[in-house]
């Protein structure tokens, strides 16, 4: 098993082990081979009898192929709810549907893992602090993006301001209507 396989399999199997429902669903497809493609990387897996994922032979034909979108890493960090929406699944429909359901609904219980190391109360407090920090970071990035868009359209004149675009579209529509009326008049005069 390569280092990249281990770096992905160990955390993925940890998540599956934390969710007995996921292992139970996957175990129904024991022996199924899966190829997960993310850009130039391909991870080949086999579902074992306990519902966990194992490295598969690179030459074996997969039963299911999961092609992740190019922005997979960004989605994983910013909007996990839409992570699998851009993925393309092909192959055995029942296995593909199960994989999609499991991957969509797996959640890391970071607080539980941390509690095993430092105790319940410190883990809860750290989890709340990390959640607040992540929320503040997301809000800050959203505000930064909005500020950049405002600067690019108003100050830097890199983008057209939305009001300017709206006015331009209205002027084009009015010109089109005027031209259509003029065309009708010319048609009546000539005919």
Secondary structure, DSSP 8 states (H G I E B T S, - for coil): --HHHHHHHHHHHHHHHH-HHHHHHHHTTTT-EEEEEETTEEEEEEE-TTS-EEE--TTS--SEEEE--TTHHHHHHH-GGGTTTT-EEEE-HHHHHHHHHHHHH----HHHHHHHHH-HHHHHHHHHHHHHHHHHHHHHHHHHHHHHHHIIIIIS-SS--HHHHHHHHHHHHHHHHHHHHHHHHHHHHH-
